[in-house]
Amino acid sequence: MTLRTLDEVREANVNMSHTVLVVEDEPNIVLSLQFILRQAGFTVRVARDGDQALRAIDDYVPNLVILDIMLPKQDGFAVCEAIRANAACRNVKIIMLSAKSREADKERALALGADEFVTKPFSTRALGKMVKDIVTLKKPAHQAK
């Protein structure tokens, strides 16, 4: 059993009111993200392809979407564009994931409205911290200047 400090308990209680949709087709990454985000107190939902992601968002608008670029059915770029075109999602934050580290992919993701871009492989703990920072309205790294 892990003992938590009072500050950790308070933070987890604040995060419980936040929902993260993980859109990823790689089972090991999904499991890692679910574990770290739930441990931080977030409600986590999962979609395994672009179509599922858009249906999940139609059912319930999350606070944040962790969105892989390379997905079955619709890629992450198309999903990101659809999220940004949906007025109900104007406050949804998006972190895009990619196995590609090309600058053009990062630029495209940010141009389509992603709040952050993370290259695989990544630290799940660092991504968990990024999620907390974005949800609690701290500026994403690429916007801080």
N, C-alpha and C positions, 0 to 999 in steps of 0.2 A: 504494500500500500504506500502511495506517495503522499507525503504531507505537503499541503500548500500553504503559502503565507496568506495573510488576510488580503493583501493587494492582489495576489493571483486569483483568489476566490472572487473578489470584486470584479476584476477584469473578465473572468470567465462568465460571470453573470451578465455583464454588459454585452459581451460577444454573443450570448445565447439568443439575443434578439436579432442577430444578423444571420442571414442565410447565404451560403456559398454554393453555387452550382459548379461542379467540376465536370468539364466536358473533355473527356480523354478516353481513348480506346485501348490504352495499354493497362492491363489489370494491375500490375505491380505498382505503377505510378498512382493509380486510383486508390489502392489500399494505403499507400504511404500518405497521400494527401488527406484521405478520410481520417486516418489515425491522428496526424498532427493537428488538423483543424478541429476535430472533435475534442481533442485534448485541450485545445485553446478555448473551447467553449462555443464554437460555431455549430450551427445546424448545417449539415452537409447533404446535398442532393447530387446525384450523378446522372450524366447522360453519356452514352458511348458513341454517338455520331451526331452530325450536324442537325439532322432532322429531329432527333430526340431532344436535342438542346432547345430548339425553337419551340417544340411542343411543351417542354417543361417550363419555359419562360412564359408561354401563354397561360399555363395553369397557375403559376405562382412566380411573380417577379422577385428574383433574388437581389441581395445587396451587392453581390460581387460574382463575377463569372471568371473561373480559371479555364481558359480556352486553348486547347491544342490547335495548331494550324493544320497538321496532317490528320484529317478525320475521314471516315467513310461518309458517303452520301453528299454532304456539303462540307467544304473545307472551312477552317476557322476564319479565314478572311470573309467569306460569304456570311457566316453566322455573325461575326462582329458587325458587318455592315447592316444586317437585318436588325440587330439589337439597337444600333444607333438610329435606325429609321423608325423605330417603334417609340411613340411619344410616352408610353407607359414606362419605358426603360431609361428615361433621360437621366436618372440618378444612379443607374447601375454602373459599377466600376468593372473594368475588364483587364485581366492580366493574361496576355497571350504567351503560350509556350511553343517552342520550336526546337527540333533537332538540328535545324539549319542555323548557322550563325551568320548568314549573309546580311550585310548592312541593309540591302534592298528590302529584305523581309521585315526587318525591324522598322524601317521607314514606312513601309506600306501599312504595317499593323498600327503604328501610331497615327498615321494619316487617316486611317479608317475609324479611329476613335479609341483605340486601346489606351489604357492608362499606364501600362507597363508592359515590357517585353522581357521574357526570361528564356535563356538558351539552355537546352538539355545537354548534359546532365546538370541537375541543380540540387542544391541543399534543400531538403524539405523543411528544415528548421528556418532557414533564411527566407524561404517562400512563405512560411507561416507568419514570420515577422512582417514581411511585406504586406500580407493580407491584413494583419492587424493595423498597420500604419495607414493603409489606403482606406480601410473601413472607418477608422477613427479620424479621418480627414487630414492626416499628415500628407504633405506633398510627396508624390512619387519621385524617385531618384532622377528620372529624366526631366522633370519639371522644376527641380530645385536649382535655383541659381541666384 
